Structure formats: structure tokens, C-alpha cells
Amino acid sequence: MRRSGTGTTARPRRRPAALSAIGVVAVTVWLSACDGPADHARTTLTQLAAVKVLSETPPGGIILGKGKDEGSSSSITGREPSLTTVFAVAGTVADTAAYYQNTYPQYRFSENCCTSPDHEQLFGQSAWARILINIVAGPPVITAADHYNVKLATAPTDHPTSVSINVSGQAPNQS
């Protein structure tokens, strides 16, 4: 673009765009710096590990994988610490759900949602810890609550049902 009579070419103004990009980067870095493990994550994970349903293998079952998430202290993407164990079992979805409901009455398991002959989801509670069990005919259901950090072994063909157990919460009275 030429200004008349001056013989010079005017440059287009780019500062607002550059400043906007710098601002976006600064805010992103600031928000990332706020994200860390949830308060007292290690202590909470130790207490969550004591929830029996997580560590006891169901009858005829084998462990396919385990995972843990320390949670996040972010005010935007915060989440509580959690532990996950995945099993493969030889029984049916209904038999496996009945096993958990009958063996662990203290957790008061109830159907959470999504119940069908091929999938049952149970929800229970142990004091402050929440327990979510997905029982599926086929490959395990790893929910968003599991935070994708469970490394799974391949289930043998004679164990057609999978069980994914996630226990999460924030232990009370920690200082």
C-alpha cells in the first residue's frame, strides 16, 4: 500500500496479532503451572489400595492390568486420585455382578446405568471412596475416570468377561 506523495510503502500492522499469540501462550503456561497432583495424593492412593474389592481377584479371574492416577489440583481440570484394576473372568456378566453384590455388601453396590445382558455397571461406596465396576462380555471398558494409564495384558479366550474396577476419592482429615 502506497501513501500518495510520500514515496514510501506503509507496512501492515501486525502487533495486535502477535500480542494476542503471546497472550494465549502466557495464559496456557500459567494454567499448566497450576496443574499438579491432587493434595495428599500419595496418602490417598495408599488408603484407596486398602479397599478390598480392588485387590481381591474374582473367582476364576486373572489380573489383566493395574493403574493409578494421582489426580489433579487444577481448578479447571481437577480430579481426585484413583486406582484401577482390570480382571478377565470365566463367568458371565450376570454371575460376576452377583458375585460383587453378594461378596461385598458393605459397599452397597447398585446398578449405576447401562445395564444389558452384555454390560453391567455397578456403583458402590466405602466411607469416602467411590467404587465403579464395569463388567463387560468382551474387552474391558476403560472409562474416562481411569485416565488411560492402565496397561493391559491380553485376556485368554477362556475368560470372555472383563471387569474394570475404579476406586477414587479424597481421603478426609489430611494435613
N, C-alpha and C positions, 0 to 999 in steps of 0.2 A: 504494500500500500504506500503510495507516494503522496506527500503533502505538496500542495501546489506552491510553487515559488521558493521552496527551500532547497530542493535538490537532494534531500535525504529520504531514506526509507524508514518508516516507523516500524518498530518491532511489535508483534502482537503481545499482549500482556499475558504472562503465564504464571505469575506469582500466586494468585489465588488457588490455582490447581495444585501447585507444588506445596503450598502451605496446607491445603486440605489433606494431601497424601501424607505429609509429615504428621499432621494431627491424628490421622487414623492409625498410623504406626505407633505413635506415642500412647494412645489410648489402649491399643491392643497389648503392648508391652506392659502397661500399668495393670491391666486386668489379669494378665498372665502371672504377674508377680504376686497377685493376691491369692492365687490358687496353690494350695499345698495340702498335705494330708489333713484329714479331719482332726480336731482336737483329741488328744489321748488315743489316737488310732491303734497303737500297738497294744495298749492295755485292753481296749475294747475288743480287738481281734482275739486276744488270749481268752477273754471271757466268752466270746462267741464260740470259740472252739470247744468249750465245755458243754455246749448244747448237744445232747446225746444223739439226736436224730441225724446230725451231720456226720458223725464219726462211726456209727454202727451200720455195717453192711446189711442190707435186707437179705432174707433167706434166698439162697441160690444166686446171690448177686456178686458182682465184681466191680471194683472201682475202675472207672474209665479216666477220671481226672479230678483235679482239685485246683482251686484258685482263690485268690484273696484280693481285696481292693481296700486300700487304706482310706477310701473316701476322699472328700474334698472340702476344704474350708471356704471355698469361693462363695461369695454372696450371690453369684449369678448361677453357677453350675454346682452348687453344694450337694453333697450326698453323704450318707452315713457309711462307715466301714462295713464290709460284708465278706462272708466266706461262702464258697460254693463247692459242693461235691457232686460228681456225676457218677451214677452207677448204671450197669446193664443188668437186667434180671431175666430169669427164665419164665416168670409168671405173667399173667395177663394184666392189663391196666386196672381192671376192677379188683382183682385179687391183691395187687400191690397197694392200691389206695386203701383197701380194707385193712391190710397189714399195718399201715402207718396210723390209721384212725384207731385201731384196737390196741396196738403196742404202745402208743404214746398218748394216752387220754389226757395227760397233763397239759398238752399243747392245744387241746380243744380244736382239732382240725375240722374244717368245714370246706365245702366246695366253694372255691373262690369265683370261678367262672369257667367258661369254655369247656364244659363237660360234654363228652361224646364217648362212644364206645372205644375210640382210639386215643383219647386225650382227657386227662383229668388234672385239674389244678386245685391243690389244697392250700389253705392258709391257716396258720396257727400262730400262737404267741407263747413265749416263755418269759414271764416278767416283762422286761423292756425289749427283748429281742423278737423280731418278726420272722416267721418261717414261711417260705413259699416253696411248694413242691410241685414240679411239673412231671407228670407221668405220661409217657407217650409210647404208643406202639410204633416203633421206628427210631430214627435218630433223635438224640436229645434236643430239647428246646432250651437254648441258652438265651435268657431274656436280657433286656437292657440292664436290669438290676445286677446282672452278673458281670457287666463291664468288660466282656470279651477277653478276659485274661485266663480262661481255663483251657489248658492244652489237653486234648482228648486222645486216648488210645482208641483203636478200632474195636468195636464190640464183636464178640464171636457170634456166629449165625444162630447158635442155640440159645442166645439171650436176646430175644427180639424186642423187649420192652426197656426203655431207658427212663431213668429217674434223675432229675436235676433238682438239687436242694440248695436254696439260697437262704442264708440267715444273716440278717442285718439289724443294725440298731446303734444307739449311742449309749454306752454304759452310764448310769447315773452316778452322781456324787463323786466325781473325779476332780481333784485339784492339783 
